[in-house]
Amino acid sequence: MKAFGNKLAVAKIEELFRQADTNSDGIVDIDELAALLAAQQEEEPLISNCPVCGEDLGKYDNINDMIHMTLCFDEGTGNQIMTGGFLTDKQASYGWMFKLSEWAHFSTYDVGLHSGSTASHILVFDRRTKRIVEEVIDGKIVLSMRALYQSKVGLTLINTGVKDLLKNLSEKQGKKMNSLESAKDIPKFLELFKDQINMDEIKDPVESFKTFNEFFIRGLKPGAKPIAHGDQNSIATCAADSRLMAFSSVDESTRLWIKGRKFSIEGLLGTSAHSNALSNGSLVIFRLAPQDYHRFHVPVSGTVEKFVEIPGCLYTVNPIAVNSKYCNVFTENKRVVSMISTSEFGKVAFVAIGATMVGSITFLKKEGDYVRKGDEFGYFSFGGSTVICVFEKVC
């Protein structure tokens, strides 16, 4: 109880011990303790501090507390009250790699529970399996992104021509992925992301794709992605297969996730698409990784009022850059803003953001079209990218 930040009296702790010891053997095992904590959290929360890193968990939030502690227990960080300081070989390898690169960086990197620019690798909570999984990304690429987006040298490069270089690289890569020769890369891609791409969902046989981009923007069989509450327009649905972050306000998003110095809704949407109703509205970030289905869908039913193209850079949308306070990915990258007028949510801004190797954003609807929740809205060509939906504050 002390490790969980609980200051219960001895008598109360003894009472809880008896409650937890369901088989009356005088020993409380892990399963019994977990059952007690789960039951008590709904009535009188017993957990106020993370038992591994010691951090105050603040206001009780079941999902976030679970993720926080799962990450900590997985890596054994902080004061190591309950882990004994052990690390796996893989965790240790991350440690020395990122320690080695710290000399050139503004922030430090460690294994364990660190978010944003201090994280040594990217962890995602899979809602289907209820497990924390590590995102597949080559270690050399991670170090390269660190060097560019988090280092003193990288910041200098960004300010002296790297923006144009990334744009040119993306254009060249786009042409390559549209060539007939690129089809040979499809099997290698499938091997890299095996078990992460559901082949049964793909509409056409893999052999039918003439280029890598044809495969990358592949369609799915009808019914492969059922729309949640399809007959209820008052419930929004996901805009894409993605890693999702949702925030009730811009203030919350910048406190927890978006670290660019200049992020604002007006900066994201541009002056011609921005409205006061969206100024501090709720926003949902859908980040697509290369292995994801790269078509995006309409999250709400309504009328498409406008499309606004905003030119810009092609920084990566990887959290390494998004979480950097020295880079403004969402307000500097190339993007297309669509405004959808709905009866249930008022105005909803749908922002498709380009990224490194993703210069092409294609929409399949036009201004004035009525769209239904779940309709196919467009797609990104090769790479990983992001959709951000902004809802009015009253939603």
C-alpha positions in Angstrom: 0.0 0.0 0.0 2.9 2.3 0.7 4.3 1.7 -2.8 0.9 2.8 -4.2 1.1 6.0 -2.3 -1.6 5.0 0.2 -1.4 6.1 3.8 -4.0 3.9 5.3 -3.9 3.0 9.0 -2.5 -0.3 10.0 -5.9 -1.6 11.0 -7.3 -0.8 7.6 -4.4 -2.4 5.8 -5.0 -5.6 7.9 -8.7 -5.5 7.0 -7.8 -5.2 3.3 -5.3 -8.1 3.6 -8.1 -10.3 4.9 -10.4 -9.2 2.1 -7.8 -10.0 -0.5 -6.8 -13.3 1.0 -9.8 -15.1 -0.6 -8.5 -18.6 0.0 -7.5 -17.9 3.6 -4.0 -19.3 3.2 -2.4 -16.3 4.9 -0.7 -15.2 1.7 -2.0 -12.6 -0.8 -0.7 -13.5 -4.3 -0.6 -11.1 -7.3 -4.0 -12.2 -8.7 -5.7 -11.7 -5.3 -4.1 -8.2 -4.9 -5.1 -7.3 -8.5 -8.7 -8.3 -7.8 -8.8 -6.3 -4.6 -7.3 -3.2 -6.3 -9.7 -3.4 -9.2 -12.8 -3.7 -7.0 -11.7 -0.9 -4.6 -10.7 1.5 -7.3 -14.4 1.9 -8.2 -15.4 2.7 -4.6 -12.4 4.1 -2.7 -9.3 4.3 -4.9 -6.2 2.7 -3.3 -3.7 3.7 -6.0 -2.5 7.3 -6.0 1.1 6.8 -7.0 2.8 4.7 -9.6 4.6 1.9 -7.6 7.5 1.9 -10.0 8.4 5.5 -10.8 6.7 7.0 -7.8 4.9 9.6 -9.9 1.6 11.1 -8.5 -1.1 9.8 -10.8 -3.3 12.9 -10.1 -7.0 12.7 -10.8 -8.1 9.1 -11.0 -8.3 8.0 -14.7 -8.7 4.3 -15.1 -7.4 3.8 -18.6 -4.5 6.3 -18.3 -3.4 4.9 -14.9 -3.4 1.4 -16.3 -1.3 2.4 -19.3 1.1 4.4 -17.1 1.7 1.5 -14.8 1.8 -1.1 -17.5 4.6 0.9 -19.2 6.5 1.3 -16.0 6.2 -2.4 -15.0 7.2 -3.4 -18.5 10.5 -1.5 -18.4 11.5 -1.2 -14.7 12.3 2.5 -14.5 12.4 5.1 -11.8 13.0 4.1 -8.2 12.3 0.5 -9.0 10.4 -0.2 -5.9 8.8 -3.4 -7.3 11.1 -4.4 -10.2 14.5 -4.9 -8.5 16.3 -3.0 -11.2 16.3 -5.7 -13.9 16.3 -5.0 -17.6 16.0 -7.3 -20.5 18.7 -7.4 -23.2 16.5 -5.4 -25.5 15.8 -2.7 -22.9 19.5 -2.5 -22.1 20.4 -2.1 -25.8 18.0 0.8 -26.1 19.6 2.4 -23.0 23.2 2.4 -24.3 22.2 3.5 -27.8 20.3 6.6 -26.7 22.7 7.4 -23.9 25.4 7.4 -26.5 23.5 10.0 -28.6 22.6 12.3 -25.6 25.7 14.5 -26.0 24.2 16.2 -29.1 20.7 16.5 -27.9 18.6 18.9 -25.8 16.7 16.1 -24.1 17.7 12.7 -22.7 16.4 9.3 -23.6 15.8 6.4 -21.3 14.1 3.1 -21.4 10.8 3.0 -19.5 7.9 5.3 -19.0 8.9 8.5 -20.7 6.6 10.3 -23.1 7.4 12.3 -26.2 10.9 13.5 -26.8 12.3 11.5 -23.8 11.0 8.2 -25.0 13.5 5.8 -26.4 10.9 3.9 -28.5 7.2 4.2 -29.4 4.6 2.2 -27.4 1.0 1.8 -28.4 -2.0 0.5 -26.4 -3.8 -2.0 -28.7 -7.5 -1.8 -27.8 -8.2 -5.2 -29.5 -5.7 -7.2 -27.5 -5.6 -4.9 -24.5 -1.8 -5.0 -24.6 1.0 -2.5 -24.9 2.9 -3.1 -28.1 6.1 -1.6 -29.4 5.7 0.0 -32.8 7.9 -1.6 -35.5 10.6 1.0 -36.6 14.2 0.5 -37.5 16.6 1.6 -34.7 18.8 3.5 -37.3 15.7 5.5 -38.4 14.9 6.4 -34.8 18.4 7.6 -34.2 18.3 9.6 -37.5 15.0 11.3 -36.5 16.4 12.1 -33.1 19.5 13.6 -34.7 17.3 15.8 -36.9 14.4 16.8 -34.7 16.0 16.7 -31.2 19.7 17.7 -31.7 21.5 21.0 -31.9 23.0 20.0 -35.3 19.5 19.0 -36.5 17.9 22.3 -35.5 20.6 24.1 -37.5 20.0 21.9 -40.5 16.2 22.5 -40.4 16.8 26.2 -40.5 19.2 26.0 -43.4 17.6 24.0 -46.2 16.5 20.6 -44.8 12.8 21.6 -45.3 13.4 21.7 -49.1 15.5 18.6 -49.0 12.7 16.6 -47.3 10.3 17.9 -49.9 12.5 16.9 -52.8 13.2 13.5 -51.2 9.4 12.9 -50.8 8.7 13.8 -54.5 11.5 11.5 -55.7 10.2 8.6 -53.5 6.7 9.2 -54.7 7.8 8.8 -58.3 9.7 5.7 -57.4 6.7 4.1 -55.6 4.6 4.7 -58.7 7.0 2.9 -61.0 6.5 -0.7 -62.2 9.8 -1.6 -60.6 8.5 -0.7 -57.1 6.1 -3.7 -57.1 9.1 -6.0 -56.1 9.1 -4.2 -52.7 5.6 -5.4 -51.8 6.7 -8.9 -50.5 9.5 -7.4 -48.5 7.1 -4.9 -47.0 4.6 -7.7 -46.1 7.4 -9.6 -44.4 8.5 -6.6 -42.4 5.0 -6.1 -41.1 3.8 -9.7 -40.9 1.0 -10.2 -38.5 0.2 -6.5 -38.6 -1.6 -6.4 -42.0 -4.8 -8.4 -42.3 -4.5 -10.0 -45.7 -8.1 -11.3 -45.6 -9.4 -7.7 -45.6 -7.7 -6.7 -48.9 -10.2 -6.4 -51.8 -7.8 -7.4 -54.6 -5.1 -10.1 -54.7 -1.7 -8.8 -53.9 -0.4 -10.1 -57.2 -2.7 -7.7 -59.0 -1.0 -4.5 -57.8 1.3 -3.1 -60.5 3.2 -0.6 -58.3 3.9 -0.3 -54.6 1.6 2.7 -54.3 -1.3 0.7 -55.8 -0.8 -1.7 -52.9 -0.2 1.1 -50.4 -3.6 2.7 -51.1 -5.3 -0.7 -51.3 -9.1 -0.9 -50.9 -10.8 -3.3 -48.5 -13.6 -5.8 -49.0 -17.1 -4.5 -48.2 -17.8 -4.9 -44.5 -14.2 -5.4 -43.6 -14.4 -2.3 -41.3 -17.9 -2.1 -39.9 -18.9 1.4 -38.9 -19.7 1.7 -35.2 -23.2 2.9 -34.5 -23.7 3.5 -38.2 -27.3 4.6 -37.8 -26.6 7.2 -35.1 -25.2 10.4 -36.4 -24.8 11.7 -32.9 -21.8 9.4 -32.5 -18.6 10.1 -34.4 -16.4 7.3 -35.6 -12.7 7.0 -36.3 -11.3 8.7 -39.4 -8.6 6.1 -40.1 -6.9 2.9 -39.0 -4.4 4.6 -36.7 -2.8 5.3 -33.4 -5.3 7.6 -31.8 -5.0 10.4 -29.3 -8.1 12.4 -28.2 -8.1 15.6 -26.2 -11.0 17.6 -24.8 -9.2 20.9 -25.5 -6.1 22.4 -27.3 -4.7 23.2 -23.8 -4.9 19.6 -22.8 -3.3 18.5 -26.1 -0.3 20.8 -25.8 0.2 19.9 -22.1 0.3 16.2 -22.8 1.3 15.6 -26.4 1.9 18.4 -28.9 5.0 20.3 -27.9 5.6 22.7 -30.8 6.0 26.2 -29.6 3.5 27.7 -32.1 0.7 25.2 -32.1 -2.8 26.6 -32.2 -6.1 25.7 -33.9 -5.8 28.9 -36.1 -2.3 27.8 -37.1 -3.5 24.3 -37.9 -6.5 25.4 -40.0 -5.2 28.6 -41.5 -7.1 31.9 -41.5 -9.6 31.0 -44.3 -10.8 27.8 -42.6 -10.6 28.9 -38.9 -13.7 29.9 -36.9 -14.0 31.1 -33.3 -16.2 28.1 -32.5 -13.2 25.8 -33.0 -10.6 27.9 -31.2 -10.3 25.7 -28.1 -12.3 22.8 -29.3 -11.8 19.1 -28.8 -9.4 17.4 -31.2 -8.6 13.9 -32.1 -5.3 12.9 -33.7 -5.2 9.8 -36.0 -1.6 8.9 -36.8 -1.1 6.4 -39.6 2.0 4.2 -39.7 3.3 2.6 -43.0 1.6 -0.7 -42.3 -1.9 0.8 -41.8 -4.7 0.9 -44.4 -4.1 4.4 -45.9 -7.5 5.5 -46.9 -9.3 7.8 -44.6 -13.0 8.0 -43.9 -15.6 10.6 -42.9 -16.1 10.5 -39.1 -19.5 12.4 -39.1 -22.4 12.9 -41.4 -22.9 16.3 -43.0 -22.1 18.6 -46.0 -18.6 19.3 -47.2 -18.4 23.1 -47.2 -14.9 23.7 -48.4 -11.4 22.4 -49.0 -8.4 24.6 -48.3 -5.0 23.5 -49.4 -2.1 24.8 -47.2 1.4 24.4 -48.6 4.2 23.6 -46.3 7.0 21.3 -45.2 7.1 17.5 -45.1 8.4 16.8 -41.6 7.8 13.3 -40.2 4.6 13.0 -38.1 6.3 10.5 -35.9 6.0 11.4 -32.1 9.7 12.1 -32.0 9.0 15.3 -34.1 5.5 16.0 -32.8 6.7 16.0 -29.2 9.7 18.2 -30.0 9.3 21.8 -28.7 11.7 22.9 -31.4 9.5 21.8 -34.4 6.0 22.7 -35.3 4.8 19.7 -37.4 1.1 20.3 -37.5 1.2 24.0 -38.3 4.2 23.8 -40.8 3.5 20.7 -42.8 1.6 20.5 -46.1 -2.0 19.8 -45.4 -5.6 20.0 -46.7 -8.4 21.3 -44.5 -12.0 20.2 -45.1 -14.8 21.8 -43.2 -17.9 19.6 -42.7 -21.2 21.2 -41.5 -23.3 18.8 -39.4 -26.5 18.9 -37.5 -25.1 17.0 -34.5 -21.7 18.5 -34.0 -21.8 21.9 -35.7 -18.7 22.6 -37.7 -16.1 19.8 -37.9 -12.7 20.4 -39.3 -11.0 17.5 -41.0 -7.3 18.0 -41.6 -5.2 15.7 -43.7 -1.5 16.3 -43.0 1.3 15.2 -45.3 4.6 13.9 -44.0 8.1 12.8 -45.0 7.6 10.6 -48.1 3.9 11.5 -48.2 3.6 14.5 -50.5 0.3 13.3 -52.0 -3.0 13.8 -50.3 -6.1 12.9 -52.4 -9.7 13.6 -51.6 -12.5 11.7 -53.3 -15.3 14.1 -52.4 -16.0 17.7 -53.6 -17.4 20.8 -52.1 -21.2 20.6 -51.6 -21.3 16.8 -51.3 -23.3 15.3 -48.5 -21.2 12.6 -46.8 -22.3 9.9 -44.4 -20.3 8.7 -41.5 -17.9 6.0 -42.7 -17.8 7.1 -46.3 -14.4 6.8 -48.0 -13.1 10.4 -48.0 -9.6 10.1 -49.6 -6.2 8.6 -49.2 -2.5 9.2 -48.5 0.2 7.9 -50.9 3.3 6.2 -49.6 4.5 6.8 -46.1 2.8 7.4 -42.8 0.7 10.5 -42.1 -1.9 12.0 -39.9 -5.5 13.2 -39.8 -6.7 15.7 -37.1 -10.4 16.3 -36.5 -11.3 19.4 -34.6 -14.8 19.6 -33.0 -16.5 22.7 -31.6 -15.9 23.3 -27.9 -19.6 22.7 -27.0 -19.3 19.1 -28.3 
